[in-house]
Amino acid sequence: MTEKQKILAFYAIAALFVITNSLVILTKESFLFNLVPLLLILFFALFFAMDKALLLSVFLVPLSVPLREFYPDLGFNIDLPTEPIFVGIMLVFLLKQIHDRDFDKKILRHPVSIALYFYLTWRLITVITSTMPLVSLKYWFASLWFIIPFFFIMTQVFRKKANINKFFWLYIIPFIIVITYTLIKHAPHHFSQRTANFIMSPFFNDHTSYGAMLAMFIPVLIGFIVNKELKVSLRVIAGAVLSYFLIALVLSYTRAAWVSLIGALGVYIVLRFKINYKIVIVVALLVAGGFFGFQDKIFFSLERNRQDSSTDLKEHVKSISNVATDASNLERINRWNCAIRMFKEKPVFGWGPGTYQFKYAPFQFSYEKTIISTNAGDLGNAHSEYLGSLSESGVLGMLSFVAILIFIFVTAVRNYIRANTYSLKIITASTIGGLVTYFLHAFLNNFLDVDKVAVPFWGFAAIIVAIDVYYLRNNQSENEETNETLQTN
């Protein structure tokens, strides 16, 4: 084909797309056909530059919207355009590995990976024993298309150090767009607490997942600011973005996110000042012992707190410990109690992954219901990653999830101690901080089935493992090499 023929073909295809897209918009009143060029680019990237396809998908995550936004009556739901892309990446990768079997065995044999195998295997067993097998199977596959691309494949992307910061910014930049959209919509309502619960829709379901991600990336932005090896201009930009994130966090009225940041600060203080882990364990045991020893007095004091959620920040902070009248806190306790009762009925295999929201209704006690409870039990999950796993996959389901978190955290702390450069220490501390915010947030909510949370969570875990394997075990020349397999996949 001559150069002139190539140019004519390009314009012909472009004209065909414009005409077809116009007809779809006019006849179907749908803008989804606009995604076709992007999907074609991603399709070719999957085979020729998987690392770029993966990083591009990270950029799309904060901007993804549920399919039900376009078709409310659908019996199923996926996030567009991200989840189909994740499935494509996963399938291409698995097919390639069946043929080549060349994935780095150091990653496959890492303790975090081994914990993941046990977690996924046990969850698959509980899919078979599930009370709703089809629901559980879909839920299990969804966990695969998050974990395989953003943990296993992403460890190879992070063999090139520059991709770590690139990963952070590829999520942060579109997140700024979402924050701006949210604040613009929120302003006419005078930034009220009631409006904050849903104003970030359709990008986030509610303020809790939105606040969780704001909290998760705040330690990362702080890391950019204090990293003296970065350009001053980048550190200034990071400072401005941090201020924006903090404003958004305050106006999200997400109490769990605020608490999680305090916990992350505590962990950083322990690391920074090299406080002996034995002292930390002793203090933790003393606190736990004090709680159980004086629990009657503690609960009596908490029940005297009648401060409900409020637009007034002082009152809103005070409402965190209100377990007497605050509907949000009481409903969360109701869900936790339901999860525990479900576990007691099926302690070994649980009810099946993803089934809590369909099964918890009969386990509600009338005196524990709140003004936001429903008899149908159709308002979501267990509000705890830990108790959700316990009720859906039994005791081994929860323990396998906790094991993953422990291995990630132990690896992260070891990385911080062994880091041989200032920049690596900052990246490690930032990532630990971000992960800790979610470890703590997971006591109060569960979002790992949502792309906006699952992608950064498993991506942060991949950073920790990649640092351990490629930056602290090997020499610097190997650290900086790009994974050619991914680029020519």
C-alpha positions in Angstrom: 0.0 0.0 0.0 1.4 3.4 -1.0 1.6 6.4 1.3 -1.2 8.1 -0.5 -3.4 5.0 -0.1 -2.6 4.8 3.6 -3.7 8.5 4.0 -7.0 7.8 2.1 -7.7 4.7 4.1 -7.2 6.7 7.4 -9.6 9.4 6.3 -12.1 6.9 5.1 -12.1 5.0 8.4 -12.3 8.3 10.3 -15.3 9.4 8.2 -17.0 6.1 8.7 -16.6 6.3 12.5 -18.0 9.9 12.6 -21.0 8.9 10.4 -21.7 5.8 12.5 -21.2 7.6 15.8 -23.6 10.4 14.7 -26.3 7.8 13.7 -25.9 6.0 17.0 -26.3 9.3 19.0 -29.3 10.4 16.9 -31.2 7.1 16.8 -30.2 5.5 20.1 -29.3 8.6 22.2 -26.2 6.8 23.4 -22.6 8.1 23.5 -21.1 4.7 24.1 -19.8 4.4 20.5 -17.3 7.1 21.4 -15.4 4.4 23.3 -14.7 2.4 20.2 -11.3 4.1 19.2 -10.1 3.8 22.8 -11.1 0.1 22.9 -9.3 -0.5 19.6 -6.1 1.1 21.0 -6.3 -0.9 24.1 -6.9 -4.1 22.1 -3.7 -3.7 20.2 -1.9 -2.6 23.3 -2.8 -5.8 25.1 -0.8 -7.8 22.5 2.1 -5.4 21.8 2.5 -3.3 25.0 0.6 -4.8 27.9 2.5 -2.6 30.4 1.1 0.5 28.7 -2.4 -1.0 28.5 -2.3 -1.7 32.2 -1.1 1.8 33.1 -3.7 3.4 30.8 -6.4 1.4 32.6 -5.2 2.8 35.9 -5.9 6.3 34.5 -9.5 5.2 33.6 -10.3 3.8 37.0 -11.4 7.0 38.8 -13.5 8.0 35.8 -15.3 4.7 35.3 -19.0 4.6 35.7 -21.5 1.7 36.3 -23.3 0.3 33.2 -26.6 0.8 35.1 -26.1 4.5 34.7 -26.9 4.0 31.1 -29.3 1.0 31.4 -30.9 1.1 34.9 -33.1 -2.0 34.3 -30.2 -4.4 33.6 -30.0 -7.5 35.8 -26.2 -7.2 36.1 -23.7 -4.4 36.5 -20.1 -3.7 35.5 -17.9 -0.6 35.5 -17.2 0.9 32.1 -14.8 1.0 30.5 -12.5 -0.5 33.1 -13.7 -4.0 33.9 -13.9 -5.3 30.3 -10.3 -4.0 29.9 -9.2 -5.9 33.1 -10.8 -9.1 31.8 -9.0 -8.7 28.4 -5.7 -8.1 30.1 -6.2 -11.1 32.4 -7.2 -13.5 29.5 -4.3 -12.4 27.2 -1.8 -12.8 30.1 -3.1 -16.2 31.1 -3.1 -17.5 27.4 0.4 -16.2 27.0 1.6 -17.9 30.2 0.0 -21.2 29.2 2.2 -21.0 26.0 5.4 -19.4 27.4 5.4 -20.1 31.1 8.0 -17.4 31.6 6.6 -15.5 34.5 9.2 -14.6 37.2 9.2 -17.4 39.7 10.5 -15.1 42.4 7.2 -13.4 42.4 5.2 -16.6 42.2 7.0 -18.0 45.3 6.8 -14.8 47.3 5.0 -15.2 50.7 2.3 -12.6 49.6 1.7 -14.6 46.4 1.5 -17.9 48.4 -1.1 -16.3 50.8 -3.1 -15.2 47.7 -3.1 -18.7 46.3 -4.6 -20.1 49.5 -7.1 -17.2 49.7 -8.3 -17.7 46.1 -8.3 -21.5 46.4 -10.4 -21.5 49.6 -12.8 -18.9 48.0 -13.2 -21.2 45.0 -14.1 -24.1 47.3 -16.7 -21.8 49.0 -18.0 -21.0 45.5 -18.8 -24.7 45.1 -20.5 -24.9 48.5 -22.2 -21.5 48.1 -25.9 -20.9 48.7 -25.9 -18.9 45.5 -23.3 -20.5 43.2 -23.7 -18.2 40.2 -23.4 -15.0 42.3 -20.3 -16.4 44.1 -18.7 -17.5 40.8 -19.1 -14.1 39.3 -17.7 -12.6 42.5 -14.7 -14.9 42.5 -13.9 -14.2 38.8 -14.1 -10.4 39.6 -11.4 -10.9 42.3 -9.3 -12.6 39.6 -9.5 -9.7 37.2 -8.4 -7.4 39.9 -5.6 -9.5 41.4 -4.0 -11.0 38.3 -3.5 -7.7 36.4 -2.8 -5.3 39.3 -0.8 -7.6 41.6 0.9 -10.2 39.5 1.4 -8.4 36.2 2.0 -5.0 37.8 5.0 -6.4 39.7 6.6 -6.7 36.3 5.7 -3.2 35.3 7.3 -2.0 38.6 10.6 -3.5 37.6 11.1 -0.1 36.1 11.3 2.3 39.0 9.8 5.2 37.1 6.6 3.3 36.7 5.9 3.4 40.5 5.5 7.1 40.6 3.7 7.0 37.2 1.2 4.6 38.7 0.5 7.0 41.5 0.0 10.0 39.3 -2.1 8.1 36.7 -4.7 7.5 39.5 -4.3 10.9 41.2 -4.7 13.1 38.1 -8.2 11.7 37.0 -9.1 11.6 40.7 -8.6 15.4 40.7 -11.2 15.6 38.0 -13.6 13.6 40.1 -13.0 15.8 43.1 -13.6 18.9 41.1 -16.8 17.5 39.7 -17.9 16.6 43.3 -17.1 20.0 44.8 -18.9 21.8 41.9 -22.0 19.7 42.5 -21.7 20.0 46.2 -21.3 23.8 46.4 -25.0 24.7 45.6 -25.9 22.6 48.6 -23.6 24.6 50.8 -21.3 21.5 51.2 -23.9 19.9 53.6 -23.2 16.6 55.3 -26.4 15.0 54.0 -25.6 15.9 50.3 -22.0 14.6 50.8 -23.3 11.1 51.1 -24.1 10.8 47.3 -22.8 13.9 45.5 -19.8 12.0 44.0 -22.1 9.7 42.0 -21.8 8.3 39.3 -18.0 8.0 39.8 -18.2 6.7 43.4 -21.2 4.9 44.9 -21.1 7.0 48.1 -18.9 9.1 50.3 -17.3 6.2 52.2 -15.4 4.7 49.2 -14.6 8.2 48.0 -13.2 9.1 51.4 -11.2 5.9 51.6 -9.4 6.6 48.4 -8.7 10.2 49.4 -7.1 8.9 52.6 -5.2 6.2 50.8 -3.4 8.7 48.5 -2.7 11.4 51.1 0.4 9.5 52.4 1.6 9.2 48.8 1.3 12.9 48.2 3.1 13.6 51.4 5.8 11.3 50.2 6.2 13.4 47.0 6.5 16.6 49.0 9.2 15.4 51.4 11.2 13.5 48.7 14.2 15.8 48.2 15.3 13.9 45.2 12.4 15.1 43.2 12.2 18.3 41.3 11.1 21.3 43.3 8.3 22.0 40.8 6.9 18.5 41.2 7.0 18.8 45.0 5.1 22.1 44.9 2.5 20.6 42.6 2.2 17.7 45.1 1.7 20.2 47.9 -1.1 21.9 46.0 -2.8 18.6 45.2 -2.4 17.5 48.9 -4.3 20.6 50.0 -7.0 19.8 47.5 -7.3 16.2 48.7 -7.5 17.4 52.4 -10.3 19.8 51.5 -12.1 17.1 49.7 -11.6 14.7 52.6 -13.0 17.1 55.1 -16.0 17.8 52.9 -16.6 14.1 52.3 -17.6 13.8 56.0 -16.1 10.3 56.0 -15.3 9.6 59.6 -13.7 6.2 58.9 -11.2 7.8 56.5 -10.2 10.4 59.1 -9.6 7.7 61.7 -7.6 5.6 59.2 -5.2 8.5 58.6 -4.5 8.8 62.3 -3.7 5.1 62.4 -1.3 5.5 59.4 0.4 8.4 61.2 0.9 6.1 64.2 2.5 3.4 62.1 4.8 5.9 60.5 5.9 7.2 63.9 6.7 3.6 65.0 8.8 3.2 61.8 10.4 6.6 61.8 11.6 6.4 65.3 12.4 2.7 65.2 10.2 1.8 68.1 10.8 -1.8 69.1 8.0 -4.1 67.9 8.0 -5.8 71.3 7.0 -2.4 72.8 4.2 -2.0 70.2 2.9 -5.5 71.0 2.9 -4.9 74.7 1.1 -1.6 74.3 -1.5 -3.2 72.0 -2.0 -6.0 74.5 -2.4 -3.5 77.4 -5.0 -1.5 75.3 -6.9 -4.6 74.5 -6.8 -5.8 78.1 -7.9 -2.4 79.3 -10.8 -2.5 76.8 -12.1 -5.9 77.9 -11.4 -5.1 81.6 -13.4 -1.9 81.5 -15.8 -2.6 78.6 -18.9 -2.0 80.7 -17.8 1.5 81.7 -16.5 2.2 78.1 -19.9 1.2 76.5 -21.8 3.1 79.2 -19.7 6.2 78.3 -20.2 5.7 74.6 -24.0 5.3 75.0 -24.1 8.7 76.7 -22.8 10.3 73.5 -25.9 11.4 71.6 -24.2 13.5 69.0 -25.4 12.5 65.5 -23.6 13.1 62.2 -23.5 16.8 61.5 -22.3 19.5 59.1 -20.5 21.0 62.0 -17.0 19.3 61.9 -16.6 19.3 65.7 -19.9 17.7 66.2 -19.3 15.3 63.3 -16.0 14.1 64.9 -17.8 13.6 68.2 -20.4 11.5 66.5 -17.7 8.9 65.6 -18.2 7.3 69.1 -22.0 7.6 69.2 -23.4 4.1 69.4 -26.6 5.3 71.0 -28.5 7.3 68.4 -26.3 7.8 65.3 -28.1 5.8 62.5 -24.9 5.2 60.5 -23.0 3.7 63.5 -26.0 1.7 64.6 -26.6 0.3 61.1 -23.0 -0.7 60.9 -23.3 -2.6 64.2 -26.5 -4.2 62.9 -24.6 -5.5 59.8 -21.7 -6.7 61.9 -24.0 -8.7 64.2 -25.7 -10.2 61.2 -22.4 -11.3 59.8 -21.5 -13.0 63.1 -24.8 -14.8 63.2 -24.4 -15.9 59.6 -20.9 -17.2 60.5 -22.3 -19.1 63.5 -24.8 -20.9 61.2 -22.2 -21.8 58.6 -18.8 -21.5 60.3 -16.7 -23.6 57.9 -17.7 -22.7 54.3 -19.9 -19.7 54.9 -22.7 -18.6 52.7 -20.6 -18.1 49.6 -18.6 -15.1 48.2 -20.7 -12.1 47.4 -23.9 -13.5 49.1 -24.0 -11.5 52.3 -26.1 -8.7 50.8 -28.7 -11.3 49.7 -28.8 -13.3 52.9 -28.4 -11.0 55.9 -32.0 -9.8 56.1 -33.3 -12.8 58.3 -30.4 -12.3 60.7 -31.5 -8.8 61.7 -33.0 -8.5 65.2 -35.8 -6.0 65.4 -34.3 -4.1 68.3 -31.0 -3.6 66.3 -32.7 -2.2 63.2 -32.4 1.5 62.5 -34.2 4.1 60.4 -32.0 3.1 57.5 -32.5 -0.7 57.8 -34.7 -2.6 55.4 -36.6 -5.8 55.9 -35.5 -7.0 52.5 -31.8 -6.5 53.5 -31.1 -4.9 50.2 -28.7 -2.1 51.1 -25.3 -3.6 50.6 -22.6 -5.5 52.4 -21.3 -6.3 55.9 -19.4 -3.0 56.3 -16.2 -4.9 57.2 -13.8 -6.8 54.9 -13.0 -9.1 57.8 -16.5 -9.9 58.9 -17.7 -10.0 55.3 -15.1 -12.7 54.6 -16.0 -14.5 57.8 -19.7 -14.8 56.9 -19.2 -15.6 53.2 -16.2 -18.0 53.3 -16.1 -19.1 57.0 -13.2 -18.9 59.4 -10.6 -19.9 56.8 -11.9 -17.2 54.4 -11.2 -14.5 57.0 -7.9 -16.0 58.2 -6.6 -16.2 54.6 -7.5 -12.6 54.0 -5.8 -11.5 57.2 -2.8 -13.6 56.2 -2.4 -11.6 53.0 -2.5 -8.3 54.9 0.1 -9.6 57.5 2.5 -10.7 54.8 2.1 -7.5 52.9 2.7 -5.4 56.0 5.7 -7.5 57.2 7.3 -7.3 53.8 6.6 -3.5 53.7 8.2 -2.9 57.1 11.2 -5.1 56.2 11.6 -3.1 52.9 11.5 0.2 54.9 14.3 -1.0 57.2 16.4 -2.4 54.4 15.9 0.4 51.9 19.3 1.5 50.7 18.3 4.9 49.1 16.4 7.9 50.4 13.9 7.8 47.5 13.2 4.1 48.0 12.6 4.6 51.7 10.1 7.4 51.0 8.2 5.3 48.4 8.0 2.4 50.8 6.8 4.6 53.7 4.2 6.3 51.4 2.9 2.9 50.2 2.8 1.5 53.8 0.9 4.6 54.9 -1.6 4.2 52.0 -2.1 0.5 52.7 -2.5 1.0 56.5 -5.4 3.5 55.9 -7.2 0.7 54.1 -6.3 -2.0 56.5 -8.0 0.1 59.2 -10.8 1.3 57.0 -11.5 -2.4 56.3 -12.8 -2.8 59.8 -15.6 -0.4 59.0 -16.3 -0.9 55.3 -15.5 -3.4 52.4 -14.8 -2.2 48.9 -12.3 -4.7 47.4 -15.0 -5.7 44.9 -15.0 -2.1 43.5 -12.5 -1.2 40.8 -11.7 2.2 42.3 -10.5 0.6 45.5 -9.2 -2.8 44.3 -6.9 -1.4 41.7 -4.9 0.9 44.1 -5.0 -1.7 46.9 -3.5 -4.5 44.8 -1.2 -2.0 43.0 0.2 -0.8 46.3 0.7 -4.5 47.3 2.5 -5.1 44.0 4.8 -2.1 44.7 5.8 -3.6 48.1 6.5 -7.0 46.6 8.4 -5.5 43.6 10.6 -3.5 45.9 11.4 -6.6 47.9 12.2 -8.8 44.9 13.8 -6.3 42.4 15.3 -3.5 44.5 16.5 -5.1 47.7 17.4 -8.6 46.6 19.1 -7.8 43.3 21.7 -5.3 42.1 20.8 -1.9 40.7 21.3 -2.8 37.1 18.6 -5.5 37.3 16.3 -3.1 39.3 16.1 -0.6 36.4 15.6 -3.1 33.5 12.3 -2.9 31.8 10.3 -6.1 31.4 10.6 -6.7 27.7 8.1 -9.5 27.8 5.3 -7.1 28.8 6.3 -4.5 26.1 6.2 -7.0 23.3 3.4 -9.2 24.6 
